[in-house]
Amino acid sequence: MAAIGVHLGCTSACVAVYKDGRADVVANDAGDRVTPAVVAYSENEEVVGLAAKQSRMRNISNTVMKVKQILGRSSDDPQAQKYIRDSKCLVIEKNGKLRYEIDTGEEKKFVSPEDVARLIFSKMKETAHSVLGSDANDVVITVPFDFGEKQKNALGEAARAAGFNVLRLIHEPSAALLAYGIGQDSPTGKSNILVFKLGGTSLSISVMEVNSGIYRVLSTNTDNNIGGTHFTETLAQYLASEFQRSFKHDVRGNARAMVKLMNSADTAKHSLSTLGSANCFLDSLYKGQDFDCNVSRARFELLCSPLFNKCIEAIRELLEQSGFTADDINKFGSFYIFTILLYAVRWKLHFFVFWWRFSLQFISSVVLCGGSSRIPRLQQMIKDLFPAVELLNSIPPDEVIPIGAAMEAGILIGKENLLVEDALKIECSAKDILVKGVDESGANSFKVVFPSGTPLPARRQHTLQAPGSISSVCLELYESEGKHSAKEENKFAQVVLQDLDKKENGLRDILAVLTMKRDGSLHVTCTDQETGKCEAITIEVAS
């Protein structure tokens, strides 16, 4: 009995196999356990992985990177538009679908994102077959929690085109919990787990509830402005400034030199996760000048400190949305441990019996996944935020998700009872839903009530304060792809409370209750807390 788990990320891919009751990551033909998700096209061949990444300086216009960002998206999707602007490989719309324009000399060809993903999946299948043999094609594929149906379908089609038999698509946070056996070894009790995934292009944080072996997402959020690529760019900019200081040449406007610096910075970044310093040597970086620079871990941490702080702030914001704080979780667990100890002494019962029964229910953990969460300074900052909570990082973070996918595949082919909720049946909001308000200076402000990726159905409350001297209050709702970036044209609904009794002094509190159903419809009720006057509307498809 053997099965495969594959995680295709924006910048890298990894494959694990389930065999003889355990899951392990398989190294590719270059000996690396993680393969760059890069495809390079030439006149006669298609190259996948490290060789494609290393050759992009000579073939940058025909090298496809970060295909997952555009997979299953249309040309009017804001994220697809941003990808098209940033891509070095030309992306056009042909016959109503997005295509890469590949020019290898004799003729141009147009390649779909699904075909690029197929080549990466084929590489993963080849790697898995080196261990299992060609008969093993059953696979579980991981997907981000905020993936829509079109993106899931495109990913599944690419895997099937590569020859895989797709058993299931599983959400990445669920795969991370499976990798550590959370809720599986002792499927009793209840606990809350925070899954911290910092990949190549984005930060994704989820609060998961594990109850009797069942996984439930309480809250989740994704920030596409923090990722390993951003750390690499920061270090590359530092190297460019060092070159300018030494040789009086600014290479920031030279595409070839910056690609070389990005490659060197990426290698140094990985080295600094285990070493105290890394050497960056580049032969003929610019106008025949060789560049040699030593970067210490302390320097790297100082350069990326603002990005690390954003990661921690993102955790705090998600905990607040979920109704938790780091302090509350720690004090809650410590209180119960102390209480159990007192009862154990009083009743003369063995302390560890109580520890086993109650720890699963009250003690939370933090699971690290994604290659960028290897960074020691970032891990320490997370430990400082959760001093009394177990930090799970014994499995290499960039291998956690594929290992969990392989374990899921093993469960499915073994026909065991699946304890994880079906990932495909969990709907989530596609865009941020915001409420318009006014800050202390009188300027418009927006508060996110439903972040994109919120599991549905969901219910939120918002209190709107208005001067008592006015007789009508309007609650305005907006949608947006990015937080706090709503515009007037993004307004999609409003609720107006009229004929309110005026007050001489003070403020009026209006309680808004927003309920979003699985089909995306949104029901909004606004109630004046003092008089009880109420208005309600229903928007058929809010997000």
C-alpha positions in Angstrom: 0.0 0.0 0.0 1.6 3.3 -1.2 0.3 6.8 -1.9 1.6 10.2 -2.6 1.1 13.7 -1.2 2.1 16.8 -3.2 2.3 20.4 -2.2 2.6 22.9 -5.0 3.5 26.3 -3.7 4.1 29.6 -5.5 7.9 29.3 -5.4 8.6 25.6 -4.7 7.0 22.1 -4.8 7.5 19.1 -2.6 6.4 15.5 -2.7 6.1 12.9 0.1 5.2 9.3 -0.1 3.2 7.1 2.3 4.6 3.6 2.6 4.7 0.9 5.3 2.7 3.1 7.7 4.8 6.3 7.5 5.2 9.3 5.3 8.5 10.7 4.1 9.6 13.4 1.7 11.5 12.2 -1.4 14.6 14.0 -2.7 14.6 14.8 -6.5 17.3 13.8 -9.0 19.5 16.7 -7.8 19.3 15.5 -4.2 17.1 18.3 -3.0 14.0 17.6 -1.0 12.3 20.8 -2.3 12.1 21.6 -6.0 11.8 25.1 -7.3 8.4 25.6 -9.0 10.0 27.0 -12.1 9.7 25.9 -15.8 12.0 27.1 -18.5 11.2 26.7 -22.2 13.8 26.4 -25.0 13.5 25.4 -28.6 13.7 21.6 -28.0 12.9 21.0 -24.3 11.1 22.0 -21.2 13.2 22.2 -18.0 11.7 22.0 -14.5 13.2 22.8 -11.1 16.6 24.0 -10.1 18.1 24.0 -13.6 15.3 26.2 -14.9 15.8 28.6 -12.0 19.6 28.8 -12.5 19.2 29.5 -16.3 16.7 32.3 -16.0 19.4 35.0 -16.3 20.0 33.7 -19.9 16.4 32.8 -20.7 14.3 35.1 -18.4 11.5 35.9 -20.9 10.8 32.2 -21.4 11.0 31.2 -17.8 7.7 30.8 -15.9 7.7 31.3 -12.1 4.9 31.5 -9.5 2.3 29.9 -11.8 0.1 29.1 -8.8 -0.7 32.8 -8.5 -2.4 32.9 -11.8 -3.7 29.3 -12.0 -7.5 29.2 -12.5 -7.8 33.0 -12.6 -9.3 35.3 -15.3 -7.8 38.4 -16.8 -10.1 40.7 -14.8 -9.0 39.2 -11.4 -6.9 41.9 -9.5 -4.3 39.3 -8.4 -3.9 38.1 -12.0 -3.5 41.6 -13.2 -0.8 42.2 -10.6 0.9 39.0 -11.6 0.8 39.9 -15.3 2.4 43.3 -14.6 5.3 41.7 -12.5 5.9 38.6 -14.7 9.1 38.6 -16.8 7.4 36.1 -19.1 4.8 37.7 -21.2 1.2 36.8 -20.3 -1.6 37.6 -22.8 -5.3 36.7 -23.2 -6.0 34.4 -26.1 -9.4 33.0 -26.9 -10.7 34.3 -23.5 -8.0 32.5 -21.5 -4.6 33.6 -20.1 -1.6 32.2 -21.9 2.2 32.6 -21.6 3.8 33.7 -24.8 6.9 31.7 -25.3 9.4 32.8 -28.0 12.1 30.2 -28.6 13.4 31.5 -31.9 11.7 29.8 -34.8 8.0 30.3 -33.7 6.0 31.5 -30.8 3.9 29.2 -28.8 1.2 29.9 -26.2 1.2 27.9 -23.0 -1.6 27.7 -20.5 -0.9 28.0 -16.7 -2.5 24.6 -16.3 0.1 23.1 -18.7 3.0 24.7 -16.7 1.5 23.2 -13.5 1.2 19.8 -15.3 5.0 19.8 -15.9 5.7 20.5 -12.3 3.3 17.7 -11.2 5.0 15.4 -13.7 8.3 16.2 -12.0 6.8 15.4 -8.6 5.4 12.1 -10.0 8.8 11.2 -11.4 10.4 11.9 -8.0 7.9 9.8 -6.2 8.2 6.9 -8.7 11.9 6.8 -8.0 11.0 5.4 -4.6 7.6 3.7 -5.1 7.7 2.5 -8.7 5.5 3.5 -11.6 2.3 1.7 -10.2 1.7 4.3 -7.5 -0.3 7.2 -8.8 -2.8 7.9 -6.0 -2.3 11.4 -4.7 -3.7 14.0 -2.3 -3.0 17.6 -3.4 -2.9 20.5 -0.9 -4.6 23.8 -1.6 -4.6 27.2 0.3 -7.7 27.9 2.3 -8.7 30.9 0.2 -8.6 29.0 -3.1 -11.8 29.3 -5.1 -13.5 26.5 -7.0 -12.0 27.5 -10.3 -8.5 27.4 -8.8 -9.1 24.1 -7.2 -10.4 22.6 -10.4 -7.5 24.0 -12.4 -5.0 22.5 -9.9 -6.8 19.1 -10.0 -6.9 19.1 -13.8 -3.2 19.8 -14.0 -2.4 16.9 -11.6 -4.7 14.5 -13.6 -3.0 15.6 -16.8 0.3 14.6 -15.3 -1.0 11.1 -14.7 -2.1 11.3 -11.1 -5.2 9.8 -9.7 -6.4 12.6 -7.4 -8.0 11.2 -4.3 -8.7 14.5 -2.7 -7.7 18.2 -2.3 -7.0 19.0 1.3 -6.5 22.4 2.9 -2.9 23.2 3.9 -3.6 23.9 7.6 -5.4 20.5 7.9 -2.4 18.8 6.2 0.0 20.5 8.7 -2.0 19.2 11.7 -2.1 15.7 10.2 1.7 15.7 9.8 2.0 16.1 13.6 -0.8 13.6 14.3 -2.8 16.3 16.2 -6.1 14.9 17.2 -5.3 11.5 15.6 -3.2 9.6 18.2 -5.5 10.6 21.1 -8.8 11.7 19.5 -10.4 12.9 22.7 -10.7 16.4 24.1 -10.6 19.8 22.6 -7.8 22.2 21.7 -7.1 25.3 19.6 -4.1 25.2 17.3 -2.5 28.1 15.4 -1.0 27.2 12.1 1.6 29.7 10.9 2.5 29.2 7.2 5.1 31.6 5.8 5.8 30.6 2.2 7.6 32.1 -0.7 5.1 34.8 -1.6 2.5 35.0 1.3 1.8 34.6 5.0 -1.2 32.5 5.9 -2.3 32.1 9.5 -5.2 29.9 10.7 -6.7 29.2 14.1 -7.9 25.5 14.1 -10.1 23.8 16.6 -9.5 20.1 17.1 -12.4 18.4 18.8 -12.5 14.6 19.1 -10.3 14.3 16.1 -12.3 16.7 13.9 -10.6 19.7 12.4 -12.6 23.0 12.2 -11.2 26.3 11.0 -12.2 29.1 13.5 -10.5 32.0 11.6 -7.9 32.4 8.8 -6.2 35.3 7.1 -3.7 35.6 4.2 -1.3 38.5 3.6 0.3 38.5 0.1 2.8 41.3 1.1 4.9 39.1 3.3 6.9 36.1 2.2 10.3 34.6 1.5 10.6 36.5 -1.7 10.3 39.8 0.2 13.1 38.7 2.6 15.3 37.9 -0.5 14.5 41.2 -2.1 15.4 43.1 1.1 18.8 41.3 1.2 19.4 41.8 -2.5 18.8 45.5 -2.1 21.4 45.6 0.7 23.9 43.7 -1.5 23.3 46.3 -4.3 24.0 49.1 -1.9 27.2 47.4 -0.7 28.3 47.1 -4.3 27.5 50.7 -4.9 29.5 51.7 -1.8 32.5 49.7 -3.0 32.5 50.3 -6.8 30.4 53.5 -7.2 28.0 51.8 -9.5 24.2 51.5 -8.9 23.1 48.2 -10.4 19.4 48.5 -9.2 18.3 49.5 -12.7 20.2 46.6 -14.4 17.9 43.6 -14.7 20.7 41.0 -15.3 22.7 42.2 -12.2 19.7 42.2 -10.0 18.7 38.7 -11.0 22.2 37.5 -10.0 21.9 39.4 -6.7 18.5 37.8 -6.1 19.9 34.3 -6.7 22.9 35.0 -4.4 20.6 36.5 -1.7 18.3 33.6 -1.9 21.2 31.1 -1.3 22.5 33.3 1.6 19.0 33.5 3.2 18.8 29.7 3.4 22.3 29.4 4.7 21.6 31.9 7.5 18.9 29.7 8.9 21.6 27.4 10.1 24.8 29.4 10.0 26.0 32.6 11.7 27.1 34.1 8.4 27.0 33.6 4.6 29.4 34.6 1.8 28.0 36.1 -1.4 30.5 36.0 -4.3 29.4 37.0 -7.7 31.7 36.7 -10.7 31.5 39.8 -13.1 28.4 41.3 -11.5 28.6 44.6 -13.4 31.1 45.9 -16.0 33.5 43.1 -15.2 33.6 43.8 -11.5 33.5 40.8 -9.2 31.6 41.2 -6.0 32.4 39.5 -2.6 30.3 40.3 0.5 29.9 38.5 3.8 26.5 38.8 5.5 26.0 38.0 9.1 22.8 36.6 10.5 22.5 39.6 12.8 22.7 41.9 9.7 20.0 39.9 7.9 17.7 40.0 11.0 18.2 43.7 11.3 17.3 44.3 7.6 14.2 42.1 7.8 13.1 43.2 11.2 10.1 45.3 9.9 8.9 42.2 8.0 9.2 40.0 11.1 7.2 42.5 13.1 4.5 42.4 10.4 4.3 38.6 10.9 3.8 39.0 14.6 1.2 41.7 14.2 -0.7 39.6 11.7 -0.9 36.8 14.4 -2.2 39.3 17.0 -4.8 40.6 14.6 -6.1 37.1 13.8 -6.2 36.1 17.5 -8.3 39.2 18.1 -10.7 38.4 15.3 -11.0 34.9 16.7 -11.7 36.1 20.2 -8.4 35.0 21.6 -5.2 36.8 22.7 -1.8 35.2 23.3 -2.0 36.2 27.0 -5.5 34.8 27.5 -4.5 31.4 26.0 -1.4 31.1 28.1 -3.1 32.2 31.4 -6.0 29.9 30.6 -3.7 26.9 30.2 -1.6 27.8 33.2 -4.7 28.2 35.4 -5.9 24.7 34.6 -2.5 23.1 35.1 -2.3 24.7 38.5 -5.9 23.6 39.4 -5.2 20.1 38.3 -2.1 20.0 40.4 -4.0 21.1 43.5 -6.7 18.5 43.0 -4.1 15.8 42.4 -2.4 16.6 45.7 -5.7 16.8 47.6 -7.2 13.7 46.2 -3.9 11.8 46.2 -4.3 10.8 42.6 -1.5 10.5 40.1 -0.8 13.9 38.6 -0.1 12.6 35.1 -3.5 11.0 34.8 -5.0 14.5 35.1 -2.4 16.0 32.8 -3.2 13.5 30.1 -7.0 14.1 30.4 -6.9 17.8 30.5 -3.9 19.0 28.6 -5.4 18.2 25.2 -8.4 20.3 26.1 -6.7 23.4 27.3 -3.1 23.6 26.1 -2.8 25.1 22.6 0.1 24.7 20.1 1.6 26.6 17.2 2.5 24.6 14.1 5.2 26.1 11.8 5.1 25.4 8.1 6.4 27.0 4.9 10.1 27.3 4.2 10.5 30.9 5.4 9.4 30.0 8.9 12.8 28.3 9.3 14.3 31.7 10.2 15.6 31.5 13.8 14.8 35.1 14.7 11.2 34.7 13.6 10.8 31.5 15.5 12.1 33.2 18.6 9.6 36.0 18.2 6.7 33.5 18.0 8.0 31.8 21.1 8.1 35.1 22.9 4.5 35.8 21.9 3.4 32.3 23.2 5.9 31.6 26.0 3.7 28.8 27.6 2.6 27.2 24.3 4.3 24.4 22.5 6.0 25.4 19.2 5.9 22.4 16.8 8.8 22.6 14.4 10.5 19.2 14.7 9.5 18.5 11.1 11.3 20.8 8.6 8.7 23.5 7.9 8.8 23.2 4.1 8.1 19.5 4.4 5.2 19.6 6.9 2.3 20.1 4.4 3.3 17.4 1.9 3.9 14.9 4.7 0.4 15.6 5.9 -1.0 15.2 2.4 0.8 11.8 2.1 -0.7 10.7 5.4 -4.2 11.7 4.2 -3.5 9.7 1.0 -2.5 6.7 3.2 -5.8 7.0 5.2 -7.8 7.2 2.0 -6.3 4.2 0.3 -6.4 2.2 3.5 -10.2 2.9 3.7 -9.8 4.0 7.3 -12.3 6.4 8.9 -11.4 9.9 7.9 -11.4 12.3 10.8 -10.7 15.4 8.8 -13.6 17.4 7.4 -13.9 17.3 3.7 -11.9 20.3 2.5 -13.9 20.7 -0.6 -17.2 21.3 1.3 -15.9 24.2 3.3 -17.0 27.5 1.6 -15.3 30.8 2.4 -15.7 34.4 1.5 -13.8 35.4 -1.6 -13.3 39.1 -0.8 -12.9 41.3 2.3 -16.2 42.8 3.5 -15.7 46.2 5.2 -17.9 48.6 7.1 -17.3 52.4 6.5 -16.9 54.6 9.5 -15.3 57.9 10.6 -12.1 58.2 12.6 -11.3 60.8 15.3 -10.0 63.3 12.7 -13.2 63.1 10.7 -11.7 61.1 7.8 -13.3 58.0 6.4 -12.1 54.7 7.8 -12.8 51.1 7.0 -13.1 48.1 9.3 -12.9 44.6 8.0 -15.7 42.5 9.4 -15.3 39.4 7.1 -11.7 38.9 5.9 -11.3 37.0 2.6 -11.1 33.3 3.4 -13.5 33.5 6.3 -15.2 30.0 6.7 -18.9 30.2 6.0 -21.4 30.4 7.4 -20.2 33.2 9.7 -21.7 35.9 11.9 -20.1 39.2 13.0 -21.3 42.2 15.1 -20.3 45.8 14.7 -21.3 48.8 16.8 -21.7 52.1 14.9 -21.7 55.3 16.9 -23.5 58.4 15.6 -24.3 61.8 17.1 -27.6 61.8 19.0 -28.6 65.1 17.2 -29.2 63.4 13.9 -32.4 61.5 13.1 -31.1 59.0 10.5 -28.0 56.7 10.5 -26.6 54.9 7.4 -24.4 51.7 7.6 -22.4 51.3 4.4 -20.8 48.0 3.2 -17.9 47.7 0.9 -15.9 44.8 -0.7 -12.2 44.8 -1.5 -9.3 42.6 -2.6 -7.0 44.2 0.0 -7.7 45.4 3.5 -8.4 49.1 4.0 -8.2 49.8 0.3 -12.0 50.1 -0.4 -13.1 52.7 -2.8 -16.5 54.4 -3.4 -17.1 52.2 -6.4 -16.7 49.1 -4.2 -19.8 50.0 -2.2 -22.4 47.2 -2.6 -25.0 47.9 0.1 -26.3 50.2 2.8 -28.8 50.0 5.6 -30.6 53.3 6.7 -32.3 53.7 10.1 -34.7 56.7 9.8 -37.0 58.7 12.1 -34.9 58.2 15.1 -35.6 60.3 18.2 -33.1 63.1 18.6 -31.0 63.4 21.7 -29.6 66.7 23.1 -26.2 65.2 24.1 -24.2 62.1 23.7 -23.8 59.4 21.1 -26.2 56.9 19.6 -25.1 53.2 19.5 -26.3 51.2 16.5 -25.7 47.5 16.7 -25.2 45.8 13.3 -25.4 42.0 13.0 -24.0 40.6 9.8 -24.6 37.0 8.9 -23.1 35.4 5.8 -24.4 32.1 4.6 -22.6 29.3 2.6 -24.0 30.6 -0.7 -22.4 34.0 -0.1 -25.6 35.8 0.7 -25.4 38.4 3.5 -28.1 39.3 5.9 -27.6 42.6 7.8 -29.7 43.9 10.8 -29.2 47.3 12.3 -30.8 48.1 15.7 -30.8 51.3 17.7 -29.8 50.1 21.2 -31.8 52.7 23.0 -35.2 52.6 21.2 -35.0 49.1 19.6 -35.9 50.5 16.2 -34.6 48.0 13.6 -33.9 47.7 9.8 -32.7 44.7 7.9 -31.7 43.8 4.4 -30.4 40.7 2.5 -27.9 40.8 -0.3 -28.1 37.7 -2.5 -24.4 37.3 -3.3 -22.1 39.5 -1.2 -18.8 37.8 -1.9 
